[in-house]
Every structure is written in C-alpha cells, then in structure tokens.
Amino acid sequence: MNIGVISFTAAGGELGRKLKIGLEGEGHKVRLYIQERFFNKEETEPGIHPLTEKARDWAGKRFLDSQGLIFIGAAGIAVRSIAPFIKDKYKDPAVAVIDQQGRFSISLLSGHVGGGNDLAEAAARILGAVPVITTATDIENCFAVDVFAKKNRLEITDRTAAKNISAAVLEGKKIGFFSDFPVKGQAPECFCMLDKEEDLSETSLNIYITLKKNIGWRNTLYLTPKQLVLGVGCKKGTEKDVILHEIKEFLKDYNLNGRGIKMIASIDLKAKEQGMIQAAKELGVDFKTFSAEELKNVPGNFDESDFVKQVTGVGNVCQRAAVLGSCMGRLITGKQAAAGVTAAAALENFFVEF
C-alpha cells in the first residue's frame, strides 16, 4: 500500500518516524510529512518531507496518489481535511487517525474495502496502541460481504443488495450461498449452503458467485470473480467502438458478466492497434499480447484458420491468447467472429475461500 502520513507536532513527527519504519518493514511504501516548523532541515532520510501546505490541500493530493492516509493528531483535523474529497466507499483510500501520544489508532474511512481497519490495526501493532474499529460487523464478529469480496477478488454487482446482506447478518438471519466455483474453508454459521435453485425457499436473501449475467434469482447478490480473460483478434484499423460492440455482443451471447473481465489478450501484431488499446482502456482492463510462437505452443484443440495462419503465423489467435492470458486456464467459450472481430474467453483457475 502507498501510504501518506502527516503530523502536526514535534511528538507527532517522532511517532511518524517510528510508524514509517514499521510500515515499510511490512512492505508498504510510506511518505511522512512533518509540520515545517518541526522539520529538521538537515533531514536526509528519503521519504520524509516538510509540510508546507494546509492539511486539506495535502489530503486532496493524497486522495489521488495514495491508498492510505494516516493523520497523527486530532480526529477533527482529519475529518475536516478529507471531507471535500470523500466520494465512494469502494474508491476512497483508507484513512486512520492516531493521537500524538500513540495511545489510540482509529479507523476513520474505508474500513473494509479500502483497508482502513487493517491500516489502523497495523499502526496499532507497530506503536503498541489500542486499535479503534467501529464497523458493526467487526464489533459483532460477523461475516462482512465487502471484506469477503475483496479477499476473493469478487466484484459486487449491487451495492444495495450488499447492504441488505450485511444488515441481515447483523440481525441473525440465514443467508443462502451458492457458487459456480469450488469453495474452500469453513463457511460462517449464518450461511445456508445451496446446491440448486429449488433450495431458495429456505432463505430470504442469497449470495451467488458466478460469471453469468442473467440468472433471475430473487433477493440475490451476485458476486463476479474478476478472472475472465478475453482473447480478441481484429482486422487492422478496426475502430474501438466496433471492438467494444462485438465484445458486448459476445458477452451477451454467452451470458457472461463484463464485470468479470480481467484482461484482453491478443497477438503481438496487434500490440499497437489503437482500437484494441482504447477498448481495453475503456473497459478498465489490461491489454497483453503474445508472439505467434508463444501462441502456437499453447496445448489444446482450437478452431484453426488457414487464412489467419497465413497472416499471423498461427491458426487461431483469440482462443489461444485467452488461454495463455489466463495462465493456462480453462477455455469456456468457442470462437465468435463478426464485423472483423474475433473473440473467445478463458477462465483462470479459481476457487472461493472463507
């Protein structure tokens, strides 16, 4: 995690130094900012800077370039500093507050998804402080769907449904659970493990882990694993909108949720194809290419084309690229071609863990 730490007093600066050493020892990258009048101008240690701006301006910059912020000082200063920049619990960075004596480490923002609780607890371990966590599911030691989703790299498709699940857990209600993927570990007591749709009569709210787009189960939160790799090929000069349209149609035809796309993969002949690059960027996913030799060495039965082989050096690009991009995962679709665009999908080896 990239973490920014700010302190406002001499004691806070010393605490910040200790915290910086400890967090970096746990693998984090830390930048410490000390109020200018308490900053030693002969300071040569990298990553320690004088604070020459208002706390609010500092916070605005850190919201853009950091995953975590730690304020060493009054909670009120932290609240007023971050208030203009708070937007979304699924996007905001983690924020923690530590008093200048290092007695308490408070999780202030993005406790679950952003890692605020983990950040506060890490700081507490390093400083010997008391971690202060206020999220209800942590206090009651209950299942938290957002923590579970983050741990398993699952996309939450409906925030309202997720909130309803959390409320039901706190009320002691049973939650139905169904997964298209293997499950490891012991499920929480609040879960009723489902084998088939008919079992829905046992529960009022459910969680279904799937890549499918349209299911139709009632009162169900769908969690989508971001493990889908699309292998894509196209004619030279194919525009972004055409590629995106054909990807959308491909996903629709195979009933796949686009939220599960992790990467677009292709042959290196397309490495500078602007339509492909822009399509991947708009989808918010990586774009990776492989050589013809790498693609030829992918084992399996694929829909080969003599024409494609003549042009690219390999008889099938999209299916082979999908499998290779998924770390030799499982091909889950055939090859689909339209408007000069070919597509196929593969799934990385994946399991759900409690």
C-alpha positions in Angstrom: 0.0 0.0 0.0 1.2 3.5 -0.8 0.7 5.5 2.4 0.9 9.2 3.2 1.5 10.1 6.9 1.0 13.7 8.2 2.0 15.1 11.6 1.5 18.5 13.2 3.7 18.5 16.3 7.2 17.6 17.4 5.9 14.5 19.2 3.8 13.6 16.2 6.9 13.8 14.0 8.8 11.3 16.1 5.8 9.0 16.2 5.6 9.3 12.4 9.2 8.2 12.0 8.6 5.1 14.1 5.4 4.4 12.1 7.2 4.8 8.8 9.9 2.3 9.8 7.4 -0.2 10.9 5.1 0.1 8.0 7.9 -0.1 5.5 9.1 -3.3 7.3 5.7 -4.8 6.4 6.1 -4.0 2.7 4.3 -0.6 2.5 5.7 2.5 0.8 5.4 5.4 3.2 5.9 9.2 2.8 6.0 11.2 6.0 5.1 14.9 6.1 6.1 16.8 9.2 4.8 20.3 10.0 7.5 22.6 8.6 8.4 24.3 11.9 9.1 20.9 13.5 11.0 19.6 10.5 14.8 19.2 10.8 16.2 21.0 7.7 19.2 18.7 7.8 16.9 15.7 7.4 18.4 13.4 4.8 16.2 10.3 5.2 14.3 9.6 2.0 10.6 9.7 2.2 10.4 12.4 4.9 9.3 15.9 3.8 8.4 19.2 5.4 4.7 20.0 5.4 4.4 23.4 3.6 0.7 23.4 2.8 -2.6 23.2 4.5 -3.7 19.8 5.7 -6.8 19.9 3.4 -4.6 20.6 0.3 -2.2 17.7 1.4 -5.2 15.4 1.8 -6.5 16.3 -1.7 -3.2 15.3 -3.3 -3.0 12.0 -1.2 -6.6 11.0 -2.3 -5.2 11.0 -5.8 -1.8 9.2 -5.3 -2.2 7.1 -2.1 -4.1 4.1 -1.0 -3.8 5.0 2.7 -3.6 8.2 4.8 -2.6 8.5 8.4 -3.2 11.6 10.4 -1.2 12.0 13.6 -3.2 14.5 15.6 -6.8 15.4 16.4 -9.6 13.4 14.6 -11.3 16.7 13.9 -8.4 17.9 11.8 -8.6 14.7 9.8 -12.3 14.9 9.3 -12.2 18.5 8.1 -9.2 17.8 5.8 -10.7 14.8 4.0 -14.4 15.9 3.9 -14.2 17.7 0.5 -12.7 14.6 -1.2 -14.9 11.8 0.1 -16.9 10.2 -2.7 -17.3 6.5 -2.6 -16.6 3.8 0.0 -15.5 1.5 -2.9 -13.0 4.0 -4.2 -11.9 6.3 -1.3 -8.5 5.5 0.3 -8.1 4.1 3.8 -7.8 6.8 6.4 -6.7 6.3 10.0 -6.0 8.7 12.9 -3.5 8.4 15.7 -3.2 10.7 18.7 0.2 12.3 19.1 0.9 10.1 22.2 0.3 6.9 20.1 -2.3 5.6 22.5 -5.2 5.0 20.0 -5.2 4.1 16.3 -8.6 4.9 14.8 -10.0 3.6 11.5 -11.8 6.6 10.1 -12.7 5.9 6.5 -13.0 3.0 4.1 -12.7 0.5 6.9 -13.5 -2.6 4.9 -13.0 -2.2 1.1 -10.3 0.5 1.4 -8.4 -1.3 4.2 -8.9 1.3 6.8 -9.4 -1.2 9.6 -6.3 -3.1 8.5 -4.3 0.1 8.4 -5.4 1.2 11.9 -4.6 -2.3 13.3 -1.2 -2.3 11.6 -0.4 1.1 13.1 -1.6 -0.1 16.5 0.7 -3.2 16.3 3.7 -1.0 15.5 3.1 1.6 18.1 1.6 -0.6 20.8 -1.6 1.4 20.5 -5.2 0.4 21.0 -7.0 -0.1 17.6 -10.4 1.6 17.5 -12.7 -0.1 15.0 -16.3 0.9 14.7 -17.7 -1.1 11.8 -20.7 -3.2 13.1 -19.7 -6.5 11.5 -16.2 -6.3 13.1 -17.7 -5.4 16.5 -20.1 -8.3 16.4 -17.5 -10.6 14.7 -19.9 -11.2 11.8 -19.4 -12.0 8.2 -18.8 -8.9 6.1 -19.6 -9.3 2.4 -17.3 -6.5 1.3 -14.3 -7.9 3.1 -15.2 -11.4 1.7 -15.4 -9.9 -1.8 -12.1 -8.1 -1.6 -10.3 -11.1 -0.3 -11.6 -13.3 -3.2 -11.3 -10.6 -5.9 -15.0 -10.5 -6.5 -16.9 -7.6 -8.0 -20.0 -6.6 -6.0 -22.7 -6.1 -8.7 -25.4 -4.4 -6.5 -24.4 -2.2 -3.5 -27.9 -2.1 -2.2 -28.1 -5.9 -2.1 -24.7 -6.0 -0.4 -26.0 -3.6 2.3 -29.1 -5.7 2.8 -26.9 -8.8 3.2 -24.9 -7.1 5.9 -28.0 -5.9 7.7 -29.5 -9.4 7.6 -26.3 -10.9 9.0 -26.4 -8.5 11.9 -30.0 -9.4 12.6 -29.0 -13.1 12.8 -30.8 -14.2 9.6 -29.7 -17.1 7.4 -28.1 -16.2 4.1 -28.2 -18.6 1.2 -24.9 -19.2 -0.5 -24.3 -20.7 -4.0 -21.1 -20.8 -6.1 -20.3 -21.9 -9.6 -16.7 -22.4 -8.3 -15.0 -24.6 -5.7 -15.3 -23.4 -2.1 -12.6 -23.9 0.5 -12.7 -23.3 4.2 -15.4 -23.3 6.8 -18.5 -21.2 5.9 -19.9 -18.8 8.5 -22.7 -20.1 10.6 -25.0 -17.5 9.0 -24.7 -19.3 5.7 -27.1 -21.9 4.3 -25.1 -23.7 1.5 -27.3 -24.2 -1.6 -27.0 -26.9 -4.1 -29.7 -25.9 -6.6 -32.2 -23.1 -7.3 -35.0 -25.0 -5.6 -33.3 -24.5 -2.2 -34.0 -20.8 -2.4 -37.2 -21.4 -0.4 -35.1 -21.9 2.7 -33.7 -18.3 2.7 -34.9 -14.7 2.2 -31.5 -13.3 0.9 -28.8 -15.1 -1.0 -25.3 -14.7 -2.4 -24.4 -16.3 -5.7 -20.8 -16.3 -7.0 -21.0 -16.6 -10.8 -19.8 -15.2 -14.1 -23.3 -15.4 -15.5 -25.0 -12.2 -16.3 -28.7 -13.1 -16.2 -29.8 -15.5 -13.6 -33.2 -14.2 -12.3 -32.9 -15.5 -8.7 -34.9 -13.4 -6.3 -33.3 -11.3 -3.5 -29.8 -12.4 -4.6 -26.5 -10.6 -4.5 -24.3 -11.7 -7.4 -20.5 -11.6 -6.8 -18.5 -11.8 -10.0 -14.9 -13.1 -10.0 -12.6 -10.9 -11.9 -10.8 -13.8 -13.6 -12.1 -13.7 -17.1 -9.6 -13.2 -20.0 -10.9 -12.3 -23.4 -8.8 -13.3 -26.4 -9.5 -10.8 -29.2 -8.4 -10.5 -32.7 -9.4 -7.9 -35.3 -8.7 -6.6 -38.8 -6.1 -3.9 -39.0 -7.6 -0.5 -38.3 -10.8 -1.7 -36.6 -12.2 1.1 -34.5 -12.6 1.0 -30.8 -16.4 1.3 -30.9 -16.7 -1.7 -33.3 -14.5 -3.8 -31.0 -16.5 -2.8 -27.9 -19.7 -3.6 -29.6 -18.6 -7.0 -30.7 -17.3 -7.7 -27.2 -20.6 -6.7 -25.8 -22.5 -9.0 -28.2 -20.1 -11.8 -27.4 -20.7 -11.5 -23.7 -24.4 -11.3 -24.3 -24.4 -14.5 -26.4 -22.5 -16.4 -23.8 -24.4 -14.8 -20.8 -21.1 -13.6 -19.3 -20.9 -10.6 -17.0 -18.5 -7.9 -18.3 -17.5 -7.1 -14.7 -15.6 -10.3 -14.7 -13.1 -9.3 -17.4 -9.6 -9.1 -16.1 -7.6 -8.8 -19.4 -7.8 -8.6 -23.2 -5.2 -10.7 -24.8 -4.1 -10.9 -28.4 -1.1 -11.5 -30.7 1.8 -9.0 -30.7 0.9 -7.9 -34.2 -1.9 -6.0 -32.5 0.3 -4.5 -29.8 -0.1 -1.0 -31.3 -3.6 -1.5 -32.7 -5.3 1.7 -31.3 -8.8 0.3 -31.4 -7.7 -2.6 -29.2 -5.7 -0.4 -26.8 -8.6 2.1 -26.5 -11.2 -0.7 -26.0 -9.2 -2.2 -23.1 -8.7 1.2 -21.6 -12.4 2.0 -21.7 -13.2 -1.4 -20.1 -10.6 -0.6 -17.4 -8.6 -3.8 -18.0 -5.1 -4.8 -19.1 -4.2 -5.4 -22.7 -1.5 -8.0 -23.2 -0.1 -9.5 -26.4 1.9 -12.7 -27.2 4.1 -13.8 -30.0 2.9 -16.2 -32.7 5.5 -18.7 -31.3 4.1 -18.4 -27.8 0.5 -18.9 -29.1 1.5 -21.9 -31.2 2.8 -23.6 -28.1 -0.5 -23.4 -26.2 -1.8 -27.0 -25.9 -5.5 -27.8 -26.8 -7.9 -28.1 -29.7 -8.8 -24.8 -31.3 -10.8 -23.5 -34.3 -7.9 -23.1 -36.8 -8.0 -21.0 -39.9 -5.5 -21.3 -42.8 -6.1 -17.6 -43.6 -5.3 -16.5 -40.1 -2.2 -18.7 -40.0 -1.0 -17.2 -43.3 -1.4 -13.6 -41.9 -0.3 -14.1 -38.3 1.8 -17.3 -38.3 -0.7 -19.1 -36.0 -4.1 -20.6 -37.0 -6.1 -19.3 -34.1 -5.4 -16.1 -32.1 -8.3 -15.4 -29.9 -8.7 -18.8 -28.2 -5.0 -19.4 -27.8 -4.5 -15.8 -26.4 -7.4 -16.3 -24.0 -5.9 -19.5 -22.6 -2.3 -18.1 -22.4 -3.5 -14.8 -20.8 -5.4 -16.8 -18.2 -2.2 -18.6 -17.1 -3.2 -21.7 -18.9 -6.8 -21.6 -17.6 -9.9 -23.2 -19.0 -11.4 -22.1 -22.3 -15.1 -21.6 -21.6 -16.4 -20.4 -25.0 -16.0 -21.1 -28.7 -14.6 -18.6 -31.1 -17.1 -15.9 -32.3 -16.5 -13.7 -35.3 -18.4 -10.7 -36.6 -17.5 -7.3 -38.2 -13.9 -8.3 -38.5 -13.5 -9.0 -34.7 -13.0 -12.5 -33.2 -13.4 -13.2 -29.5 -13.1 -16.1 -27.1 -13.0 -16.3 -23.3 -10.9 -18.4 -20.8 -11.1 -18.5 -17.0 -8.2 -18.6 -14.7 -8.1 -21.4 -12.2 -10.2 -20.0 -9.4 -11.7 -21.0 -6.1 -13.6 -19.2 -3.3 -12.1 -19.2 0.2 -13.6 -18.3 3.5 
